[in-house]
């Protein structure tokens, strides 16, 4: 596949772990402790040896925050400490892979490494100080949780303070001085998965039984004017793309940003005009961020090329530009209308109509 992509002049970007951990390692609760980290580092070394001459962009882990939560992994539970410990070890594991690449591969392969981080845009539901702080806290809990350590060497203060002031204050693991030196500045670019937005209201919670959501302490709502989709978490809010790109740039400096996921879900129709509108408006928002706001966006990738099994919704939600006939043994791929639109964008390098 990599050879054929190269022949077609398509630059491959490879993710080493995208919620597809072998079941035996899930049973052993990989990343709950550090004992498996070296195994994943060895796996990365193998991938670099085998494919590094044809791959210039590597994602070590897709959405560590999502991987850590119970809805992603039936063997993990959100006790408000398990998820923090899992992500803590994944951060250290990524850093180990980054330093491995620097030491053994970067000079001869010249690739770049990152972690794919997802976030919605969180808009304050009002201009109150509490809601403004809640929106910032949500961005830090969702995106900064991983980005902050890998760029600055430690968790965001707003996150540490929120957990420290809870009835169970010692659940967030602490990086040692040596850890901070090792994990700091281990992203060559920021890989962003972004789809939607929420209105954010402050919602304090003082329950003794803490979870990630209770630590976060927000209420998510939507504006009734936003277009909805078949998924309750996906709303068409293109302005949020520009806003989140600006927030990332402001928070983490002018680091290159590569949009690794952005897309629209429907039930399996070929005349997918709503997907075309989604892509047009979100890409327009990206262009505004680049040319008006001077945000250093280096690439964009839509989710997804073809319909596939989605983590939350199985085969019922279709994100693909190509329809896949899952009832046929041949799994035929059929182009939706959005294929023509997206093909023209890629060929012209301009945001054009279908």
C-alpha positions in Angstrom: 0.0 0.0 0.0 2.8 2.4 0.9 4.5 1.7 -2.4 1.3 2.3 -4.4 0.7 5.6 -2.5 4.2 6.7 -3.3 3.6 5.9 -7.0 0.4 8.0 -6.9 2.4 10.8 -5.2 0.3 10.6 -2.1 2.2 11.3 1.2 1.3 8.6 3.8 0.6 9.4 7.4 0.7 6.4 9.7 -0.9 6.0 13.1 0.6 3.3 15.3 -2.4 2.9 17.6 -6.0 3.9 16.8 -8.1 2.1 19.4 -7.0 -1.3 17.9 -4.9 -2.7 20.7 -4.8 -6.5 20.7 -7.3 -8.0 23.1 -4.7 -9.7 25.2 -3.1 -6.4 26.0 -6.5 -4.9 26.7 -7.1 -7.7 29.2 -3.8 -6.9 30.8 -4.9 -3.2 31.0 -2.1 -1.9 28.9 -1.0 1.6 29.8 -2.6 1.4 33.3 1.0 0.7 34.4 4.3 1.3 32.7 5.2 -2.3 32.4 4.0 -2.5 28.8 5.5 0.7 27.6 8.7 -0.8 26.3 6.6 -3.3 24.2 5.0 -0.4 22.4 8.3 1.3 22.0 9.7 -1.9 20.4 6.6 -2.0 18.1 7.3 1.6 17.0 11.0 0.7 16.3 9.8 -2.2 14.1 7.4 0.1 12.2 10.2 2.8 11.7 12.6 0.1 10.5 10.1 -1.4 8.0 8.3 1.7 6.7 10.3 4.8 7.8 11.8 5.3 4.4 8.3 5.7 2.9 6.6 7.5 5.8 7.3 11.1 6.8 4.4 11.7 9.2 3.8 9.5 12.2 1.0 9.6 14.8 2.0 7.4 17.7 -1.4 7.3 19.4 -4.8 8.5 18.3 -6.7 10.4 21.0 -5.1 9.1 24.2 -7.9 10.8 26.2 -10.6 8.9 24.4 -8.7 5.6 24.7 -8.5 6.0 28.5 -12.2 6.3 29.0 -14.6 3.5 29.7 -16.7 4.0 26.5 -13.7 3.3 24.5 -12.4 0.3 26.3 -14.6 -2.2 28.1 -11.8 -3.1 30.6 -11.3 0.5 31.7 -13.5 2.4 34.1 -13.7 6.1 34.8 -13.0 6.3 38.6 -11.4 9.6 38.1 -8.0 8.1 38.6 -7.8 5.2 36.2 -8.2 7.6 33.2 -5.5 9.9 34.5 -3.1 7.2 35.2 -3.6 5.6 31.7 -3.0 8.9 29.9 0.0 9.6 32.1 1.6 6.4 31.0 0.7 7.0 27.3 2.3 10.5 27.5 5.5 8.9 28.8 5.3 6.2 26.2 5.0 8.7 23.3 7.9 10.6 24.6 10.0 7.5 24.7 9.1 6.8 21.1 10.0 10.3 20.1 13.4 10.1 21.7 13.9 6.7 20.0 13.1 8.2 16.7 15.5 11.1 17.3 18.3 8.7 18.3 18.0 6.0 15.7 15.9 7.2 12.7 15.5 11.0 12.3 18.8 11.7 10.6 18.3 9.2 7.9 14.5 9.2 7.5 13.6 12.8 8.2 10.1 12.1 9.5 7.9 14.0 11.9 6.0 12.7 15.0 2.9 13.7 16.8 -0.1 12.5 18.8 -3.6 13.0 17.4 -5.5 15.1 19.9 -9.3 15.7 19.7 -11.3 18.6 21.0 -14.6 20.2 20.4 -14.8 24.0 20.5 -16.3 25.1 23.8 -18.0 28.5 23.6 -19.1 30.1 26.9 -22.9 30.0 27.2 -22.9 33.5 28.6 -20.4 36.3 29.3 -20.2 35.5 32.9 -16.8 34.9 34.4 -17.8 31.4 35.5 -18.9 30.3 32.1 -15.8 31.8 30.4 -13.6 29.9 32.9 -15.6 26.7 32.3 -15.0 26.9 28.6 -11.3 27.4 29.1 -11.3 24.5 31.6 -13.1 22.2 29.1 -10.4 23.0 26.4 -7.7 22.3 28.9 -9.2 19.1 30.2 -9.8 17.8 26.7 -6.9 19.1 24.6 -4.4 20.6 27.0 -4.4 17.4 29.1 -2.0 15.8 26.6 -0.8 18.8 24.6 0.5 20.7 27.7 2.8 18.0 29.0 4.2 17.2 25.5 4.9 20.9 24.8 5.5 22.5 28.2 6.4 19.5 30.4 3.4 19.3 32.8 -0.3 19.3 33.0 -2.2 22.6 32.7 -2.5 24.5 36.0 -6.2 24.9 35.5 -6.6 21.1 35.4 -4.3 20.5 38.3 -6.1 23.1 40.4 -9.5 21.7 39.6 -8.6 18.2 40.7 -6.6 19.4 43.7 -9.6 21.3 45.0 -11.9 18.3 44.7 -12.9 16.0 47.6 -10.3 13.5 46.2 -7.4 15.7 45.4 -4.5 13.3 44.7 -5.8 11.4 41.7 -3.8 13.2 39.0 -0.3 11.6 38.7 2.7 13.8 39.2 5.6 14.1 36.7 9.0 14.0 38.3 11.6 16.6 37.3 13.2 13.9 35.1 9.8 13.1 33.5 9.2 16.8 32.7 12.6 17.1 30.9 11.9 13.9 28.9 8.3 14.7 27.8 8.7 18.4 27.1 8.8 19.4 23.4 8.1 16.0 21.9 5.6 17.1 19.2 7.0 18.1 15.8 3.5 19.3 14.9 0.1 19.4 16.5 -2.3 16.8 15.0 -5.9 18.0 15.5 -9.1 15.9 15.3 -12.1 18.4 15.3 -15.7 18.0 14.4 -18.1 20.1 16.4 -18.8 22.6 19.2 -20.7 23.1 22.4 -22.0 25.9 24.5 -20.5 25.7 28.0 -22.0 26.4 31.4 -20.2 26.1 34.7 -21.5 23.2 36.7 -19.6 22.7 40.0 -19.7 19.2 41.5 -18.6 18.2 45.0 -19.5 14.5 45.0 -17.0 12.3 46.9 -17.1 9.7 44.1 -15.1 11.6 41.5 -15.0 11.0 37.7 -13.3 12.8 34.9 -16.6 14.6 34.0 -17.2 15.6 37.7 -13.7 17.1 37.8 -14.4 19.0 34.6 -17.6 20.5 36.0 -19.4 21.8 33.0 -22.8 21.5 31.3 -22.7 21.1 27.5 -25.6 22.5 25.5 -26.1 23.5 21.8 -27.6 26.4 20.1 -31.0 25.3 18.6 -30.0 27.1 15.3 -27.1 24.7 14.7 -27.7 22.0 12.1 -27.8 18.6 13.7 -26.8 15.2 12.3 -27.7 11.6 13.0 -25.1 11.6 15.9 -26.0 13.6 19.0 -22.5 14.8 19.5 -22.0 16.1 15.9 -23.4 19.6 15.1 -22.4 21.7 12.1 -20.5 24.6 13.6 -17.8 25.7 11.2 -17.0 28.8 13.2 -15.7 26.5 15.9 -12.9 25.3 13.6 -11.4 28.7 13.2 -11.8 29.5 16.9 -10.2 26.2 18.0 -7.3 26.8 15.6 -6.8 30.3 17.1 -7.0 29.0 20.6 -4.3 26.3 19.9 -2.1 28.9 18.3 -2.5 31.3 21.2 -1.9 28.6 23.8 0.9 26.6 22.2 2.7 29.1 20.0 3.0 29.1 16.3 3.5 25.3 16.1 2.5 23.7 12.8 -1.1 22.3 12.9 -2.2 19.3 10.8 -5.9 18.7 10.9 -6.0 14.9 11.0 -9.8 14.3 11.3 -12.9 16.4 10.3 -16.0 15.0 8.8 -19.8 14.6 8.6 -22.0 11.6 9.4 -25.1 10.5 7.6 -27.1 7.3 7.2 -25.7 6.0 3.9 -27.0 8.3 1.1 -25.2 8.9 -2.2 -26.6 12.5 -2.6 -24.8 13.8 0.4 -25.2 17.5 -0.1 -25.0 18.1 3.6 -21.6 16.6 3.7 -20.5 18.9 0.9 -21.8 21.9 2.8 -20.0 20.7 5.9 -16.7 20.3 4.1 -17.1 23.6 2.3 -17.9 25.6 5.4 -15.3 24.0 7.6 -12.6 24.3 4.9 -13.6 28.0 4.5 -13.1 28.4 8.2 -9.7 26.8 7.9 -8.7 29.2 5.1 -9.8 32.2 7.3 -7.6 30.9 10.0 -4.7 30.6 7.6 -5.0 33.8 5.6 -6.7 36.2 8.0 -5.4 35.0 11.4 -2.0 33.7 10.1 -2.4 30.3 11.8 0.3 27.8 10.7 -2.0 25.1 9.3 0.1 22.7 7.2 -2.5 20.2 6.1 -6.1 18.8 6.3 -7.5 15.3 6.1 -11.2 14.5 6.1 -12.7 11.6 8.0 -13.1 9.4 6.1 -12.2 8.1 2.6 -14.9 5.3 2.9 -17.6 4.2 5.3 -16.2 2.1 8.2 -17.0 0.8 11.6 -17.4 3.7 14.0 -16.5 3.3 17.6 -19.7 4.6 19.1 -22.2 3.7 16.3 -20.9 0.7 14.4 -22.0 0.7 10.8 -25.1 3.0 11.3 -23.2 6.3 11.0 -21.5 6.8 7.6 -18.6 9.2 7.4 -17.2 8.1 4.1 -16.8 9.9 0.8 -17.4 6.5 -0.6 -20.4 4.3 0.3 -19.4 0.7 1.2 -22.0 -2.0 0.6 -21.5 -4.0 3.8 -24.2 -6.4 2.9 -22.3 -7.7 -0.1 -19.4 -10.1 0.1 -17.5 -7.9 -2.3 -17.9 -4.7 -0.2 -18.3 -2.5 -3.3 -17.3 1.1 -2.9 -19.6 3.6 -4.5 -18.8 7.3 -4.9 -21.1 9.7 -3.1 -21.6 13.2 -4.6 -19.0 14.5 -2.1 -16.3 12.6 -4.0 -16.6 15.0 -7.0 -16.5 18.0 -4.8 -13.5 16.8 -2.8 -11.7 15.7 -5.9 -12.0 19.1 -7.4 -10.7 20.7 -4.2 -7.6 18.4 -4.2 -6.9 18.9 -7.9 -7.4 22.7 -8.0 -5.9 23.4 -4.5 -8.8 25.8 -4.2 -12.1 25.6 -2.4 -14.3 25.2 -5.4 -17.9 24.0 -6.0 -18.7 20.5 -7.2 
